[in-house]
Amino acid sequence: MAVTFGSKRTVVGAHYGLRDWLVQRVTAVLMTLFTLVVLAQVLMPGEMSYDKWSGIFSAQWMKCLTFAVIVALAWHVWVGVRDIWMDYVKPVGLRLALHVFTLVWLAGCAGWAVQVLWRL
């Protein structure tokens, strides 16, 4: 639905298409690079054990990188799921409830992931 203001300006939607497109690409690249870093460390010689896995995530730089990826993952999921709710759920009250549920769920997952990360 387009709204016309005077004869010069037409407002359509919320105008975050380019920003969301960039967020999806940048967060996907960050998550891909992180996956490659973890795979490289996992594939190093030696038996895969709890000590090796714990050692991978015990370095401060890896904790910071993992935290950045947790935030990127939550943001990536939020943009995608929010767009699904906005495109396919028409009742405003239900869409708002789904947005709130999604945000609470993502915050809980991110909080749990950070708790696990810093417990190592």
N, C-alpha and C positions, 0 to 999 in steps of 0.2 A: 504494500500500500504506500503510495507516494503522497506527500503533503506539499502543496505549493505555497510559498510565501511570496506574495506579490507576483511579479512576472519574471523575476530573475533567478530564484533559487528553489530547487526541488530537494526535499529531504527524504531519503529512502533508507530505512533500517538504522542500525546503530553505528555503521561505518568502522567496524573493527576488522574488516576482512583482511587487509594487508598485514596488520599487526598480528592477527591470529595465524595467518599463513606463515609469517616469519617465525613466530614462536614455535609452531609445529616443526619447522625445518631445523631451527637452531637446537631445540631440545632433542630432536631425533639424532642429529649429528653428535651431540654431547653424549647421549646414551650409547650410540654405536662405538664411539671412541673408548668410553669406559668399558664396554663389553670386550673390546679388543685388548685393553690393558689387563683386565682380569683374566681373560683367556691366555694371554702370554705368560702370566705368572702361574696359572694353574698347569699349563703344559710344560713348565720347566721340569727338568729331571727330578726324580724323587717320588716317593710314595705320597699319594694324596691322603692326608690325615687332618685331624682337627688342628694340630699344631701348625701345619702348613697353611691351612685356611685362615686360622687366627693370625698367623704371622703376616699374611697378605694385608689384612685390614688393621694391623696394629700400628703401622707407621702413620704419623700425623698427616702427611700429605695425602695418603690414601683415604683417611677418614674425612678430610676436607673435600676431596674429589667425590667421595661417595655421598657426602651430604649434599653437594651441588647437584649430583645426579638424582638424588631423592627429590629435591625441590623441582628439578627439571621434569622428572617423571610425573609428579603431581600436577604441575602446570600443563604438561602435554595432555594428560588424561582429562583435566578440567576443560580445556578448550574443546577437545573432541566430544566429550559427553555433553557439555553445555550446548554445543551446536546440534547434537542429536535431539536433546530435549526441546530446543527452540524450533527446530524444523518439523518435528513429528508429534509433539504433544501440544495440542491446541488449547485445552482448558487452562486458563491462567493460574488458577489455584493449584492444580495438579503439577503444572510446570514449576511453579515456585517451590512446592514441596519437594519435588525431585531435585531441584537445584540445591536446596538446603541439605537434603540427604546426601547428595554427592559431595558437597563441600565438607560436611561433617565426617563422612566416610574417608575422604582423601586426607583430611587433617589427622584422623585417627591412624590411618595406615602410615603416614609420614612420621608421626610421633612414635609409633611402635618401631619403625625402621631405625630411627635415630637412637632410640633406647637400646635396641639390639646392637647397633654399631658402636656406641660408646661403652657398652658392657664388655666387649671383647677384650 
